[in-house]
Amino acid sequence: MAEVRLRWLSGKEIGYAWLLLFTSMAIALVFLLLALVFILFVTEVVPADLVALGAMVVVALARWVSPGEAFGAFANEAPVTVAAMFILSAGLQRCGLIEDVGRVLRRFSTVTELRLLFLLMITVSVCSAFINNTPVVVAFLPLVLGVARHYDISASKLLIPLSYSAIFGGTCTLIGTSTNLVVSSLASSRYHISIGMFEITGVGLAVMVTGIAYMLLIGRHLLPRRESLASLVNAIAARDYVMELEITADSPFRGRKLSETELNKISNVRVQQIIRNEEEVDVPLNDVVLEANDRLVLGGPRVAMVEVEALRGVALAGEGLPAARHAGTKEMVVLEGVVTNNSRFSARTLEESRLRENCSAQVLAIHRQGENITRNVGQVALKFGDTLLLRISDEGVARLRGSRDLLLLTDTAAAAARRDKRPIVLGVLGAVVVLATLGIYPISLLALTGVVVFVATRCLRMSEVYDSIDWRIVSIIVGMIALGTAMENTGAAQWVVREFIGLFGGANPALILAAFYFLSMIMTELISNNAVAILMTPIAVRTAESLDLNPLPFLIAIMFAASASFSTPIGYQTNTFVYGAGGYKFSDFLRVGIPLNVLLFLEVTFLIPRIWPLR
């Protein structure tokens, strides 16, 4: 018996055993890395794009992918196509088309909330079918807030429908959302499965009609009626003035705390800064003991400013004071701005972002995840989706409009639209759609050609081209492609397929399809929709092939499921944009979104097998 065991240990099987052990360890480590990536995506402790790129570095260092495979993710059609489509969408936005369409909503003399909601959702859905849904929401958000004020309707009744309708429209065509482009590019490059421009349109239209009907008949009654962050400021103070005063040598304020002076008794006056020896006093202002020559920067409405000027012991800062600190009295407005996904302010505190110095803007409060932060706002590190309540000068508004750091939630005029370029923009987009539909060229090449035409004809400047790309999404796609390759190389993907087949192998194919949709739908509520699409695509194809099923309907199911983020504000960018702007709580998305998720799950899993045969 011992002799037999000795021969077995010294035979060829020992090499296989070591290989099996090594492979098992690699699979376990890949799943451990995947779990860590998932946790970091959900908790947002580290930016999602950094997590994805970090995962790419780890799998390359662990030799689960070769350097060529790791860096090959940058040359994959998926990130290139998504980046190019962001640029084409920016061209449409820059020519003023989206704004002109949106302002039609304000031409009706009288309109009910129901009628306005219907017009809004139809308009946004149609636009989002041909333009990436994130730029659509960015363009419509200020317009919708203006319409809400115009018709005296709570913005919280319109902003979740705005986001949802962009998602509905994005499912109608291949270019409607980056998720569709990612799945299509991976299916074409890895598995030679072609998905046409309008192949998903039938189911997409059904989703759009069902989603809009649900929101009109049921969803709108579940939406809260809340004020936005700007309601923290009294309407009387909505247009303020800033005044700079100096404490005179004979002032009765000398030697007294700010809180003990007559300034503290004037309604609606806010002391924003105390400047001493050309340095801003960095202590709680009410505790500052005033000295001669201290300068106080105050904010308040015109009536309050008149009272301040009448006080004895203070003087309006004159021309003799250094110009760098001189504020005089200038008109200010109060408005809101959302931190964008490409913002330079992301992960920086307000003090580090220097909004006050660079844009003459004071941040009064921050709205994040259903709560208004009004204390110690200067020490809060900003995140994508935060809504800032700003008191800002007209010059500061102009500066912020020229950047992509904050999306200002006001429908005042933005940079002049290049309407003379509109025929070129529409012609290029039409050519991309037609040629891609006919299959003459791949959509990646067509989209990149469109970008070159936009720049050559001055529809966009090169600086606008780079600014329009959502590098966060591109980075996530690149990193997750490398992680997906590592799963295939180590056998982790095949292990998942075997376990999936063991669990559902004897089930009806329609049930297996429903299981893939359900799993993808749950994941996309928690992490990036593009990450879900990249991870689930190879597993779906391998599972379908192992069961002798047609992989195309499984890919279609992942397209729809990865876009079906209705129940949380964190799974989809458009939800994140409206989250703070509408004053929503996390529970608002759960209450409105869960019934919609269930409804669309039943509809899509019923329709797909009847359009694309499973066998």
C-alpha positions in Angstrom: 0.0 0.0 0.0 2.9 2.3 0.9 4.7 1.4 -2.3 1.7 2.4 -4.4 1.4 5.7 -2.7 5.1 6.4 -3.3 4.8 5.7 -7.0 1.8 8.0 -7.2 3.7 10.9 -5.6 6.6 10.5 -8.0 4.5 10.2 -11.2 3.3 12.7 -13.7 0.3 13.5 -11.5 2.5 15.5 -9.1 3.0 18.2 -11.7 -0.8 18.3 -12.3 -1.4 18.4 -8.6 0.9 21.4 -8.2 -0.7 23.1 -11.2 -4.1 22.5 -9.8 -3.0 23.9 -6.4 -1.5 26.9 -8.1 -4.6 27.5 -10.2 -6.9 27.2 -7.2 -4.8 29.7 -5.2 -4.9 32.1 -8.2 -8.6 31.7 -8.5 -9.1 32.4 -4.8 -6.9 35.4 -4.9 -8.7 36.8 -8.0 -12.0 36.5 -6.1 -10.5 38.1 -3.1 -9.3 41.0 -5.3 -12.8 41.1 -6.9 -14.4 41.3 -3.5 -12.1 44.1 -2.4 -12.9 46.0 -5.6 -16.6 45.6 -5.0 -16.4 46.8 -1.4 -14.3 49.8 -2.4 -16.8 50.6 -5.2 -19.7 50.5 -2.7 -18.1 52.4 0.1 -16.4 55.0 -2.1 -13.5 55.2 0.4 -11.2 55.4 -2.7 -12.3 56.9 -6.0 -13.8 54.2 -8.3 -11.5 55.1 -11.2 -8.4 54.7 -8.9 -9.8 51.4 -7.7 -10.2 50.0 -11.2 -6.7 51.1 -12.3 -5.3 49.8 -9.1 -6.9 46.4 -9.9 -5.2 46.5 -13.3 -1.8 47.0 -11.8 -2.3 44.2 -9.2 -3.3 41.6 -11.9 -0.4 42.6 -14.0 2.1 42.4 -11.1 0.6 39.0 -10.1 1.2 37.8 -13.7 -2.4 36.9 -14.1 -2.3 39.0 -17.3 0.7 39.9 -19.4 1.8 43.5 -19.7 0.5 43.4 -23.2 -2.9 42.3 -22.1 -3.0 44.9 -19.3 -2.0 47.8 -21.5 -4.1 46.4 -24.3 -7.2 47.4 -22.3 -6.4 51.1 -23.3 -6.5 50.1 -27.0 -9.8 48.2 -26.6 -12.7 49.5 -28.7 -14.9 49.9 -25.6 -13.0 52.9 -23.9 -12.2 54.5 -27.3 -15.8 54.3 -28.4 -17.2 55.6 -25.1 -14.7 58.5 -25.1 -15.6 59.4 -28.7 -19.3 59.3 -28.0 -18.8 61.7 -25.0 -17.2 64.1 -27.4 -20.0 63.8 -30.0 -22.5 64.5 -27.2 -20.6 67.5 -26.2 -20.8 68.8 -29.8 -24.6 68.5 -29.7 -24.7 70.3 -26.3 -22.3 73.1 -27.5 -24.4 73.9 -30.5 -27.3 74.7 -28.2 -29.6 72.0 -29.5 -30.4 70.5 -26.1 -31.0 73.8 -24.5 -33.4 74.9 -27.3 -35.3 71.7 -27.0 -35.6 72.1 -23.2 -36.7 75.7 -23.3 -39.8 74.7 -25.3 -41.2 73.4 -22.0 -41.5 77.0 -20.8 -43.6 78.2 -23.8 -46.8 76.9 -22.4 -49.0 79.5 -20.8 -50.5 77.1 -18.3 -49.3 73.5 -17.5 -50.2 70.9 -14.9 -47.6 68.9 -13.1 -48.7 65.8 -14.9 -48.5 67.4 -18.4 -45.1 68.9 -17.6 -43.8 65.5 -16.4 -45.1 63.8 -19.6 -43.5 66.4 -21.9 -40.2 66.3 -19.9 -39.9 62.5 -19.9 -40.7 62.1 -23.6 -38.3 64.9 -24.6 -35.4 63.6 -22.5 -35.9 60.0 -23.5 -35.8 60.8 -27.2 -32.7 62.9 -26.8 -31.0 60.2 -24.7 -31.5 57.6 -27.3 -28.9 59.3 -29.5 -26.8 61.2 -27.0 -25.0 59.7 -24.0 -27.5 60.1 -21.1 -25.1 61.8 -18.7 -24.6 64.9 -20.9 -28.3 65.0 -21.5 -29.0 65.2 -17.8 -26.2 67.8 -17.3 -27.8 70.0 -20.0 -31.4 69.6 -18.8 -30.8 69.9 -15.1 -30.6 73.7 -14.9 -33.5 74.0 -17.4 -35.7 71.7 -15.4 -35.0 73.8 -12.2 -35.9 76.9 -14.1 -39.1 75.3 -15.4 -40.0 74.2 -11.9 -39.6 77.7 -10.6 -41.5 79.1 -13.5 -44.6 76.9 -12.9 -44.2 76.8 -9.1 -43.6 73.1 -9.0 -41.3 71.4 -6.5 -38.1 70.3 -8.3 -38.1 67.0 -6.4 -41.2 66.1 -8.4 -39.2 66.4 -11.7 -35.5 65.5 -11.1 -35.8 61.7 -10.4 -38.1 61.4 -13.5 -35.4 63.4 -15.5 -32.8 60.8 -14.5 -35.0 57.8 -15.1 -36.1 59.0 -18.5 -32.5 59.5 -19.6 -32.0 55.8 -18.6 -35.1 54.7 -20.5 -34.0 56.5 -23.7 -30.4 55.1 -23.4 -31.7 51.6 -23.7 -33.3 52.3 -27.1 -30.1 52.4 -29.3 -26.5 51.1 -29.1 -25.1 54.6 -28.6 -27.7 55.7 -26.0 -25.5 54.7 -23.1 -21.9 53.7 -22.4 -23.1 50.4 -21.0 -24.5 49.3 -24.4 -21.2 50.3 -26.1 -19.1 48.4 -23.6 -21.1 45.2 -24.0 -21.2 45.5 -27.8 -17.5 46.2 -28.1 -16.5 43.2 -25.9 -19.0 40.9 -27.7 -17.5 41.9 -31.1 -13.8 41.9 -30.1 -13.7 38.8 -28.0 -16.6 36.6 -29.2 -17.2 37.9 -32.7 -20.9 38.6 -31.9 -22.3 41.6 -33.6 -25.0 43.8 -32.1 -26.7 46.3 -34.5 -27.4 49.9 -33.9 -31.1 49.4 -33.6 -31.2 45.8 -32.6 -32.3 46.5 -29.1 -34.8 49.3 -30.1 -37.9 47.2 -29.8 -37.4 46.2 -26.2 -35.9 49.6 -25.5 -39.1 51.3 -26.6 -41.2 48.9 -24.5 -39.0 49.8 -21.5 -39.4 53.5 -22.2 -43.2 53.3 -22.6 -43.6 51.2 -19.5 -41.2 53.4 -17.4 -42.9 56.6 -18.4 -46.4 55.2 -17.8 -45.3 53.9 -14.3 -43.9 57.4 -13.4 -47.1 59.2 -14.6 -49.5 56.8 -12.9 -47.7 55.6 -9.8 -44.2 56.9 -9.4 -45.0 60.6 -9.3 -47.3 59.9 -6.2 -44.3 58.3 -4.5 -42.0 61.2 -5.1 -41.4 63.6 -2.2 -42.2 67.3 -2.3 -39.1 68.8 -0.9 -37.3 72.1 -1.1 -33.8 72.1 -2.5 -30.7 73.2 -0.7 -31.3 76.9 -1.7 -34.3 76.9 0.6 -31.9 77.3 3.5 -31.6 80.9 2.4 -34.5 83.2 3.1 -36.1 84.4 -0.2 -35.4 88.0 0.9 -31.7 87.2 1.1 -31.6 85.6 -2.3 -29.8 88.7 -3.7 -27.2 89.9 -1.3 -24.4 92.5 -1.2 -20.9 92.2 0.2 -19.4 95.1 2.1 -15.9 95.6 3.5 -15.7 97.7 6.7 -12.8 98.9 8.8 -12.7 99.2 12.6 -11.7 102.8 13.3 -9.2 103.9 15.9 -11.9 105.4 18.1 -14.4 102.6 17.5 -16.5 101.4 20.5 -16.0 97.9 19.0 -12.4 97.8 20.0 -11.7 95.2 22.7 -15.1 93.6 22.3 -16.0 90.2 20.9 -17.8 90.3 17.6 -20.8 88.6 19.2 -21.1 91.4 21.7 -21.2 94.3 19.1 -24.2 96.0 17.5 -23.4 94.2 14.3 -24.7 91.0 15.9 -28.1 92.7 16.4 -28.8 93.6 12.7 -31.0 91.0 11.0 -29.7 89.0 8.0 -26.1 90.3 8.3 -23.4 87.7 8.2 -19.7 88.3 8.9 -17.8 86.2 6.3 -14.2 87.2 7.1 -12.2 89.2 9.5 -8.9 90.4 8.1 -6.0 91.5 10.4 -2.6 92.6 9.2 -3.5 91.3 5.7 -4.2 87.8 7.1 -7.6 86.2 7.5 -8.4 85.4 11.2 -8.6 81.6 11.4 -10.7 81.2 14.6 -14.5 81.2 15.2 -15.5 84.7 14.2 -17.8 85.3 17.1 -14.9 84.8 19.5 -12.6 87.3 17.9 -11.8 90.3 20.0 -11.8 93.2 17.5 -8.9 95.6 17.2 -8.3 98.9 15.4 -7.8 98.5 11.6 -9.5 95.1 11.5 -11.4 94.7 8.3 -14.8 92.9 8.3 -16.3 91.4 5.2 -20.0 91.3 5.6 -22.9 89.9 3.5 -26.5 90.7 3.6 -29.5 92.3 1.8 -29.5 95.9 0.8 -31.7 97.1 3.7 -29.3 95.5 6.2 -26.3 97.0 4.5 -27.8 100.5 5.0 -28.1 99.8 8.7 -24.5 98.7 8.9 -23.2 101.8 7.2 -25.0 103.9 9.8 -23.1 102.3 12.7 -20.6 104.4 14.7 -17.1 103.2 14.9 -16.9 101.5 11.4 -16.0 103.0 8.1 -16.5 101.7 4.6 -13.2 100.4 3.3 -11.7 103.1 1.1 -9.3 103.4 -1.8 -6.4 103.6 0.6 -6.7 100.0 1.5 -4.8 97.3 -0.6 -6.8 96.5 -3.7 -6.2 92.7 -3.3 -8.6 92.7 -0.3 -10.8 95.5 -1.2 -14.4 94.3 -1.8 -16.3 97.5 -1.8 -19.9 96.7 -2.2 -20.8 94.3 -4.9 -23.9 92.4 -5.9 -24.1 88.7 -5.0 -26.5 85.9 -5.9 -27.3 82.7 -4.1 -27.4 79.5 -6.3 -26.5 75.9 -6.2 -23.8 73.9 -8.0 -23.2 70.1 -8.3 -19.6 68.8 -8.1 -19.2 67.0 -11.5 -17.5 63.7 -12.1 -14.5 65.5 -13.8 -14.2 68.2 -11.2 -10.9 69.4 -9.9 -12.6 70.0 -6.6 -13.3 66.3 -6.0 -11.4 64.9 -3.0 -10.4 68.5 -2.0 -11.7 70.5 0.9 -13.3 73.9 0.2 -10.2 75.6 1.6 -8.0 73.6 -0.9 -10.3 74.4 -3.8 -10.0 78.1 -3.1 -13.4 78.9 -4.4 -13.5 82.2 -2.5 -10.2 83.5 -3.9 -10.7 82.3 -7.5 -14.4 82.7 -8.0 -15.5 85.2 -5.3 -17.8 82.4 -4.0 -18.7 81.5 -0.4 -20.1 78.0 0.3 -22.9 78.3 2.8 -23.8 74.6 2.9 -23.3 71.2 1.3 -26.0 68.7 0.5 -24.7 65.1 0.6 -26.7 61.8 0.8 -29.9 63.4 2.0 -28.3 65.7 4.6 -27.4 69.3 4.6 -24.0 70.0 6.0 -23.9 73.6 7.4 -21.1 73.4 10.0 -17.4 73.2 9.4 -18.0 73.1 5.6 -14.5 74.4 4.9 -13.0 71.1 6.2 -15.3 68.8 4.2 -13.6 66.9 1.3 -15.9 67.3 -1.7 -17.2 64.3 -3.6 -18.9 63.8 -7.0 -22.6 64.5 -6.7 -22.3 67.0 -3.7 -24.5 70.0 -4.1 -23.0 73.3 -2.9 -25.1 76.3 -1.8 -23.0 79.2 -3.1 -23.2 83.0 -2.5 -21.3 84.2 -5.5 -20.7 87.3 -7.6 -21.7 87.6 -11.3 -18.0 87.4 -12.2 -17.6 84.2 -10.2 -20.6 82.7 -12.0 -19.0 83.5 -15.4 -15.7 81.8 -14.2 -17.5 78.7 -13.1 -19.5 78.4 -16.2 -16.3 78.4 -18.2 -15.1 75.3 -16.3 -16.5 71.8 -15.8 -15.8 71.7 -12.1 -19.3 72.7 -10.9 -22.7 72.3 -12.7 -24.5 75.5 -11.8 -28.2 74.8 -11.2 -29.6 77.9 -12.7 -31.1 78.4 -16.1 -29.4 81.8 -16.7 -27.6 82.1 -20.0 -24.5 80.0 -20.4 -21.7 80.4 -22.9 -23.0 81.5 -26.3 -24.1 78.4 -28.3 -22.5 77.8 -31.7 -25.8 77.5 -33.5 -24.2 78.1 -36.9 -22.4 74.8 -36.4 -25.6 72.9 -35.8 -26.0 71.6 -39.4 -22.5 70.1 -39.2 -23.1 68.5 -35.8 -26.4 67.0 -36.8 -24.9 65.8 -40.2 -22.0 64.1 -38.5 -24.2 62.4 -35.9 -26.6 61.3 -38.6 -23.8 59.9 -40.7 -22.4 57.9 -37.7 -25.8 56.4 -37.0 -26.6 55.5 -40.6 -23.2 54.0 -41.5 -23.0 52.1 -38.2 -26.5 50.7 -38.9 -25.5 49.6 -42.4 -22.4 48.0 -41.0 -20.1 49.8 -43.4 -17.6 50.7 -40.6 -17.4 49.8 -36.9 -19.0 52.4 -34.6 -15.6 53.0 -32.9 -14.0 54.2 -36.1 -17.1 56.2 -37.1 -17.3 58.0 -33.7 -13.6 58.9 -33.8 -14.0 60.2 -37.4 -16.8 62.4 -36.2 -14.6 63.8 -33.4 -11.9 64.8 -36.1 -14.6 66.5 -38.2 -15.9 68.4 -35.1 -12.4 69.8 -34.4 -11.6 70.4 -38.0 -14.8 72.4 -38.6 -14.4 74.2 -35.2 -17.6 72.8 -33.7 -15.4 72.0 -30.7 -12.0 73.3 -29.6 -9.4 70.8 -28.6 -9.6 71.9 -25.0 -13.4 71.2 -25.1 -12.7 67.8 -26.6 -10.5 66.8 -23.6 -12.9 68.3 -21.1 -15.9 66.5 -22.5 -14.5 63.1 -21.9 -15.5 61.5 -18.6 -12.1 60.1 -17.8 -13.5 58.5 -14.6 -15.7 56.2 -16.7 -13.0 55.5 -19.2 -10.6 54.6 -16.4 -13.1 52.3 -14.8 -13.7 50.5 -18.2 -9.9 50.1 -18.8 -9.3 48.7 -15.3 -12.2 46.3 -15.3 -11.3 45.0 -18.7 -7.9 44.0 -17.3 -9.6 42.4 -14.2 -12.0 40.5 -16.5 -9.1 39.2 -18.5 -7.4 38.0 -15.3 -10.6 36.1 -14.4 -10.5 34.3 -17.7 -6.7 33.6 -17.6 -6.8 32.2 -14.1 -9.9 30.1 -14.7 -12.0 32.2 -12.2 -14.6 32.9 -14.9 -14.8 29.3 -15.9 -15.3 28.4 -12.2 -18.2 30.8 -11.9 -19.7 29.3 -15.1 -19.4 25.7 -13.7 -21.0 26.7 -10.4 -23.7 28.6 -12.3 -24.4 25.6 -14.5 -24.4 23.3 -11.5 -27.1 25.6 -9.9 -29.2 26.2 -13.0 -28.0 23.7 -15.5 -31.2 21.7 -15.5 -33.5 24.7 -15.4 -35.5 26.3 -18.3 -33.2 28.6 -20.4 -35.6 31.5 -19.7 -35.0 31.0 -16.0 -31.2 31.1 -16.5 -31.6 34.3 -18.5 -33.8 35.8 -15.7 -31.1 34.9 -13.2 -28.4 36.7 -15.2 -30.7 39.8 -15.5 -31.5 39.8 -11.8 -27.9 39.4 -10.7 -26.7 42.2 -13.0 -29.6 44.4 -11.9 -28.7 44.0 -8.2 -25.0 44.6 -8.8 -25.6 47.8 -10.9 -27.5 49.4 -8.0 -24.3 49.2 -5.9 -21.3 49.6 -8.3 -20.6 51.2 -11.7 -22.9 50.0 -14.5 -19.9 49.7 -16.8 -18.0 47.5 -14.3 -21.1 45.2 -14.1 -21.3 44.9 -17.9 -17.6 44.0 -18.2 -17.6 41.4 -15.5 -20.9 39.8 -16.5 -20.4 39.7 -20.3 -17.8 36.9 -20.4 -19.6 34.8 -17.8 -22.9 35.1 -19.7 -21.3 34.1 -23.0 -19.4 31.1 -21.5 -22.5 29.9 -19.7 -24.6 30.1 -22.8 -22.0 28.3 -24.9 -21.6 25.5 -22.2 -25.4 24.9 -22.3 -25.6 25.1 -26.1 -27.7 28.3 -25.9 -27.6 31.4 -28.0 -25.3 34.0 -26.2 -26.9 37.0 -27.9 -30.1 37.2 -25.7 -27.9 36.9 -22.6 -25.8 39.9 -23.8 -29.0 41.9 -24.5 -30.2 41.1 -21.0 -27.0 42.4 -19.4 -27.3 45.6 -21.5 -30.7 46.3 -20.0 -30.0 45.0 -16.5 -26.8 47.1 -16.2 -28.7 50.2 -17.1 -31.6 49.4 -14.7 -30.4 51.5 -11.8 -33.5 53.0 -10.3 -33.4 52.0 -6.6 -30.2 53.8 -5.4 -28.5 57.1 -6.2 -25.0 55.6 -6.4 -25.2 53.0 -9.2 -25.8 55.4 -12.1 -24.3 58.8 -12.7 -27.5 60.5 -13.7 -29.1 59.5 -10.4 -26.0 60.9 -8.5 -26.4 64.3 -10.3 -30.1 64.7 -9.3 -29.6 63.3 -5.8 -28.4 66.5 -4.1 -30.0 68.9 -6.5 -33.5 67.6 -5.6 -32.9 67.4 -1.9 -33.6 63.7 -2.0 -32.9 61.0 0.6 -31.6 57.6 -0.2 -35.0 56.1 0.8 -36.7 58.2 -1.9 -34.9 56.2 -4.6 -35.8 52.9 -2.9 -39.5 53.8 -2.6 -39.8 54.9 -6.3 -37.3 52.6 -7.9 -37.9 49.1 -6.4 -41.4 48.7 -8.0 -40.0 50.0 -11.3 -37.1 47.5 -11.1 -39.5 44.6 -10.5 -41.8 45.8 -13.3 -39.0 46.1 -15.9 -37.4 42.8 -14.8 -40.7 41.0 -15.6 -41.1 42.8 -18.9 -37.6 42.5 -20.2 -37.1 38.8 -19.3 -40.5 38.1 -20.9 -39.7 39.9 -24.2 -36.1 38.9 -24.8 -36.6 35.2 -25.4 -39.5 36.0 -27.8 -37.3 38.3 -30.0 -34.0 36.4 -29.8 -34.4 32.6 -29.6 -32.5 31.1 -26.7 -31.5 28.0 -28.7 
